[in-house]
Amino acid sequence: MTEEKYMEERQMHKAVCAKCGKDCEVPFKPTEGKDVLCQDCFRQNRPRRSFGGNNRSFGNRRDNRPPRQMHKAVCAKCKNDCEVPFKPTPGKEVLCQDCFRKNNVGRF
């Protein structure tokens, strides 16, 4: 369905653009106290979605986090001292990174 046909099927409401002051029609009933933008001003002010190149992109998500706090533990399988990125719960087994990988091979 084209944008024009979609707009024709919806009930349109008269409004005045808060940015340029032109009379316009919008596909919703304007609420008092909330700015309404005409189609041209809306397109100019619409936030752009980016998937790279700034701090809010998916690729940089981990880079912006503080380093994880590591906690000392003893591996339940090999009995070696290790560090894990969570606080161990008494009574629950903790595996070092090597034993965890060996234990989960083929699961995913």
N, C-alpha and C positions, 0 to 999 in steps of 0.2 A: 504494500500500500504506500503510495507516495505521500509526502508530507502535506502537500496541498489538499489531497483528498481526505486525509486524516483530520486536518483542521476544519474542513467543510462539515464533516460529520459530527464534530463536537460543538457544543453550544459555546458561543463566543460572548465575551463581556467587554463592554467599552471601558477604557481606562486612559490615563494620561501617563506617559513615560516619565519616571522620576529623574532620568538623566538628561534627555534631550527636550522634554516638554511636548512632544508630538502626541496627538490622539492616536490610540491604537486599540486593537482588540486582542484579548488574551483568552486562553481556553480554561480559565478558572475565574471564580468570583473574587475580585480584589477585596482584601481585608483592610479596614481602616488602620492607618499607622504603619503599614508595610509597603515598602516601595515596589512598584511594578515597572518592569522594563519592557520596551517595545522589542520586537524580534531582532532588529539590528543591534541595539544596545546590549541585549542579552547575549548575542553571539560574540560580541567584542569583549564582554566581561566574564564569559564562562571560563571556569578554571580548566586549564589544560592538564590532561593526564599524561604522565611521563613514566616510562619504565626503565629509565637509566639516566645517568648524568647529574643527579642531584642527591641530596642526603635522604630524601624520602623514597627513593626507589627500592625495589625489592632486592636488587643485588647488593646494596650497601647496608642492609638491615643489621647484619651481625657486626659490621665494622663500627657502628655507632653505639653499640652496647658496652657497658663497662665489663671488664673481665669477670668471669664467674668466680665465685668464692669456692675454693676447693676444701674438702674435709678429709682428714686422715681416717683410714679404715684398714682392716685386714681381710684379704680375699678369702672367701669360704672354701674355694677349691684348692688353690696353690699355697695358701697361708702366707703369702708375701704381703708386706706393707704396701699400701697404695693410696691414691687420692681419688676421690669421686666428687662430681659436681652437685651433690645433694648431701644433706645431713643424714647419716645412717640411722635407721630406726632399730633400737635394741630388739633382738629376737628375730630380725630379718636378715637373710643372707645378703652379703655384698660381694660382687665379683669385680676383680680388677679389669682393666680394659681388654687385656689379652684373653682372659677366661670368658669374659662376656661375649667377645667376638666368636670364640670357638664354640660357645654354647648356643649361639644364635645363627650359625651358618645354615643356610637353606630355609630359614623361616620367612624371609621376605622375598 
